[in-house]
């Protein structure tokens, strides 16, 4: 005689596994047709088309296998780029300051050069006058 099911042994419908849920969600994302013009790193490596989920910012391929998706640039990468940019701006500012300093030094040397030129011209004028005076007195 078969046992009658008791109230305790009646089971509720089984919930879908997280894997199944992920795959269904990935299929919905893919069906939405929002294919990216560029691909995340995983889709690039696997040569997959990359469809984005606008809610999570992840692609269908990464959602289906619970992988990290690199469609959005990580905060760490943004900070790294910002830091590099600041460093390059500082290097550039230092180079511009050094260039400006070199220009000032060049102007000072050119000024000294002009001073020497004027001085030598005066000496030559005095020598010419002296030579003319001695030539005309003889």
C-alpha angles and dihedrals in degrees: 000000000000120000119250114237112253123221090253096056096053106106129209116237110286115259116237114258120253089249091056091046091051093049092048090049091048090051090052090050091049091048090053086070098218095146116179121234086223128036135231117250094261094049089046092052093045092041092236130151109254117226116182128220104219092205099055101020090231127119127245093247093055093043092054093055097031092242127153109262121218098197090112117052110246121249088242091057091048090051091047091052091046090050092049090048092052091048092049091048089051092049090048092049090050091049091049090050091049090048091050090049091050090050090053091049091049091051090051091051091047089050090052089047091054090048090053090047093052091046093050091047090054091050090049090050091052091048091048091050091047091049091049091047094050091044094052094045094057 
